[in-house]
């Protein structure tokens, strides 16, 4: 399934950076030349859950059921 234009794309490095921040109790994550400060550890956990779902593909899975449109005519 193709991503929508403007959709966020996460990397495993970003996922690992958040895990490290949560484990250390930090609310600030820095990577490359950027730095992000979160309001709370619970916000970090929510974002991490979203990244996990995005990287695993769970957010894009769809299930459907097909039903036959005929009967035996009895």
PyMOL commands that set and color helices and strands:
alter all, ss='L'
color gray80, all
select helices_A, chain A and resi 12-24+41-56+58-60
alter helices_A, ss='H'
color red, helices_A
select strands_A, chain A and resi 28-31+34-37
alter strands_A, ss='S'
color yellow, strands_A
deselect
rebuild
show_as cartoon
